[in-house]
Each structure stands twice: as structure tokens, then as C-alpha cells.
């Protein structure tokens, strides 16, 4: 047998809560923000199994800004910070924590 049915997986074992807001400071300047938490619990495999995933938790904050040059063009930027607590799985013998930083910049032109 090359293909085997998976006895359990990581579907439907997560939940997320977040708040997202856009504040129109003026016609040209919009301020945005998101704050949230995501939890993924362990999948159904046993601790010693090669497919075991212990799950993770993630806290994140994403402030952003958009500046409108005209009706057809605007620039946007968003900074993201996440703290991920990754629990033990088949590839890491102990829990680990990661701090993740990300910046997105964009220029949008509609025609």
C-alpha cells in the first residue's frame, strides 16, 4: 500500500478572534488596524507519530495606513507583528516561540 487513509488531521481544530477597524481621518488619509489571536490545537495523532502536530497559538497586531493621491491612485502600507507559540511536534522536541515582523507596501492604480 502506497496510499493510506489518514486517521485524523488538523481540520476543524482552530479558532480565531480579531478586531479590524478603518478610520477615515480625511478623504486622503485612512488609518487601519487589526488585533487578533488564533489558536490551533493538536491534531489527533499520538505524540510519537511522524504526523503529530502539537498545535500553536498566535497573537498579532497590524497597524496600517492608506494615502489617496486621486480617485484612481493610492499608496498603502501595513506593518505586522506576530508572536507564535509553537508546541512540540514530530520535528521539534520541545515548544518554541517566534517573533515575526513583516511590512507590506503597495501602490494601487485603477484604470
Secondary structure as the mmCIF struct_conf table of DSSP 4:
data_model
#
loop_
_struct_conf.conf_type_id
_struct_conf.id
_struct_conf.beg_label_comp_id
_struct_conf.beg_label_asym_id
_struct_conf.beg_label_seq_id
_struct_conf.end_label_comp_id
_struct_conf.end_label_asym_id
_struct_conf.end_label_seq_id
BEND BEND1 UNK A 7 UNK A 7
BEND BEND2 UNK A 10 UNK A 10
TURN_TY1_P TURN_TY1_P1 UNK A 11 UNK A 12
STRN STRN1 UNK A 14 UNK A 24
BEND BEND3 UNK A 26 UNK A 28
STRN STRN2 UNK A 29 UNK A 40
BEND BEND4 UNK A 44 UNK A 45
TURN_TY1_P TURN_TY1_P2 UNK A 47 UNK A 48
BEND BEND5 UNK A 49 UNK A 49
TURN_TY1_P TURN_TY1_P3 UNK A 50 UNK A 51
STRN STRN3 UNK A 53 UNK A 53
STRN STRN4 UNK A 56 UNK A 68
BEND BEND6 UNK A 69 UNK A 72
STRN STRN5 UNK A 73 UNK A 86
HELX_LH_PP_P HELX_LH_PP_P1 UNK A 87 UNK A 88
STRN STRN6 UNK A 89 UNK A 89
BEND BEND7 UNK A 90 UNK A 91
BEND BEND8 UNK A 93 UNK A 94
STRN STRN7 UNK A 96 UNK A 109
#
